[in-house]
Amino acid sequence: HYDGARFAGWQRQREARTVQGELEAALARLCAAPVPVLGAGRTDAGVHARGQAAGVRVPAKWSAEPLRRAMNAVLPDDVWVAAVHEMAPAFHARFDAVARRYAYVLGTDDAARSPFRRATEWAVPRPVERALLDAASAHLPGEHVFRAFAVRGTAPETDDHRCRVLRARWREDGPRLVFDVEANRFLHHMVRFLVGTMVDVASGKRPLADLPRLLAAGDNSEVSPPAPPHALFLEEVRYPDHLYLPRA
């Protein structure tokens, strides 16, 4: 888990604080040697996680639960290791993931501007129609080319920008609306572009028919601005069961 507010994203950077950098610093301290941390994927500056996954190779003296406790004793208070598992030797945190799940939180009531909520919710400044959010998200499940919902030039030229969305739905959480989306992969800013566009549809700034049209578009020139990062959470990364080694 991590609170992304004080991080410049997941990926290690020479002159900025990152989640990968803090994990590697903690492991270097515990293992008395550099230990690379390979994440399941990158999150942007300000994005949070309640289920990021990473792979590390540590000396044989460490077993799963003692390593978890030791890491949590030396990590800063905005990062917490929830679980550690011993994995098959060939495990790769990024390429072996079969699904990733995100949640985006909208605050639609006036109290969303409270300092106790605005750090992790997008307080939308205009009314949104729930039925239009549902209708917009209904276009997303299945396999589509999400070129219109990705930052241009961040994927390799050979990438087809095709993602298989397993679930996409809005739900109520008290006064909040939460967008849950699960897919085999996500492109750079993809969830934030999707939320920004759906909120524009639900607030009357663009027609619902734009969703299927954008799913067929060849570039991102007509997509809505991305929703802000501070309300986005990486909730879970899933792997095949056979990669988890039995506990001793």
N, C-alpha and C positions, 0 to 999 in steps of 0.2 A: 504494500500500500504506500502511496505517497500523496502529499499535498503539493500540487504543482505550483503554488503561488510564488515560491521563492526559487524556482528552478528555471533555467533556460532550456528546458526540455529534457528528454531522456538521454540523448547521445552525448558522449564525452566531448568537451570542448576545452581548448587550452586555457582560455581566460574567462570562463564562465562556469557557474555552479550548475551541475547536472546530476540527475539521479544515478546514471551509470558511473559517474565520477565518484560519488559518495559511496556507492557499493564497493567499487574497486579499492577505495581508500580503506574501508573497513576490513575487507578481505586481506589486503596487504599487511595490515596491522596484525591480524590474527594468524596469518600464514607465514609471516616474515619473508614474503616474496611477492612480486607482482602476480595478481590473479585476474585475467581478463574476464569480464562479464558480458555475455552475449544475450541481448534482450530479444523477446518475441517480436518486437516492433518498436518503432520510435513514437513517442508522444511529443507534441509541441510544447513550447513554453506556456505555462499556465494550466495545462491539462493535468487532471488528477488520475489516480489509479487505485482501484480496490482489488485488482486481479492481474497486474502485470506479471509476466513470467520471464525468468532468465536462467541461463545455464552457466555453470561454473565447474571447473576441475580443481579440486583441493587435495591436499595431502591425505593419505589413507588414514591418518589418526582421527580425522573428523568423521563422525556419523551425523545423520540428518538433524536430529533434535538438538544435540549439543551445539552444532553449528548455528542453528536458528537462534538459540538463546544467546550465544556469544555475539552474533552479529547485532542483535537488538540491543545489547549492552553498550555497543560502541557507535552505533549509527546515530545521526542527529534525530531530533524529535519529529521531523516531518517525513521520515521514512520508517517503515516497519515491515519486517519479514513475517508473513502470516503462516507460511508452511515451507518445509524443505523436504524434498523427496530424492531418493537415490534412483537414478535413471539408467537405462541401457547405455553401454559405452558409446554407441553411435548417435545418441540423442543430440538433436540440433534445435535450439529453442525457437528459432525462426521458421526453418523449413519443415519441421515436423508438426507444426500447429495445424489443426484441421478446422478450427473456427476461432473467431474473436468476437467478443460482445462488448458494445459500448452503451452508455446511457447518457442522454443529454437532458438537462433540467431547465424548464421554463418556469419562471415565477410570474403568474398572471394576475395576482392581487396586489393591492397597494403595499402590503407588508413585505413584499419581496424586496423592497428597497431598504429594509432593515439591515444594519451592519452584521447581524447574525445570519442573514440569508444571502445577501448580495455577493458574497465571496464565492459561492458555489451554485448560484442560479443566474440565469439571464432574466433580469426584470424587464419584460417586454413592455415598451412604452405605449402600445396601442392594443385595442381589443383584438383577440384572435378567436376564430370560430372553430370549435372542436370538431365539428362534422367535416370541415374542409381539411383539417389536419389528418383525420382518419382517411378521407378519400385520397389525399395526396400520398400517404404512406402505403396505401393499398397497391400502388403501381410498382413498388420496389422489390418485393420478393421475387426470386427467380434469378436467372443469369442475364446480366445486362453489361453493356459497355458503358462505364462511368467516366468517359473522357470529359464530359461537361462538368463533372463534379470533382475534378482534381486540379491541383496546381499545375499549370502548363510547364512542361520541361523537367519535372521532378522524377518521372519514370523513364527508364531506358527507351530508346527509339523503337526497340523490338517489342516492347510491352503492349499488349492489346487492350489494356485497361479494363479487362473483363473480370467481373466479380460475381460470385454466386451468393445472393442474399438469402439467408435461411429464415430470417424473421425480421419484421419491421412493423412496429405498432406504437401507438401512443396510449398512455395509461394515466390515470389520476393518482396522485400521491398527496392527499390533503388538498391544499390550495395550489399545488404544483401540477404541471403536466410534464411527464417524462417520456422521452422517445427512446425505446429500446430497439437496438438493431444488432443483428448477428450475421456474420458473413465469413466466407472462407478467407477473405483478405480485404484490406481497405487501402485506398489510395490517399495521398497526402491531402489533408483537409477535407476528405470526402464526407465525413459525418457532418462537419460544420457547414459545408456547402449545402448538403441536403436539408439540414435544419433551417438555415437561412432562407432557402427557397420555399420550403413548406410554410414557414411563418409569413413570408410575403404573400403566399397564396391565401392563407387563413385570415390575413388582415386586409385582404382586398387589393393588394398592390399589384398582383398579377393573376391571370386566370389559372384554374386547375389544369386546363389543357396543356399548360407549359411543362408539366412533369413528364408525360410520355414523349413530348417533343424533345426535351432536353436529354432524355435517355437515348434518343436516336441521333443526337448532335455530334458533330465531329470535333468540336472544341468547346472551351468553357467561356466563350465571349458573351453569352447571354445569361449565365447563371447569376443568381443573387449573391450579394456579398456574404462571406462566411459568417456564421454565428460566432460570438466571442468564445475564446478557448476555456474560460474559467468555469463554465458550467458543464464541461464534458468529462466523463469518467470512463476509463478502461476498466470494465467489470470482470472480464474472465478471458482466459486463453485456454483452449481445450486441446488435448493431445490423445492419441490412441492409448488404450489401457495397456497394451503390451510393452510400452516404453517404460512403465513404472516397475521397478524391481520390488520383489516382496520385502517387507520389513523383516529384519532379523528377529 
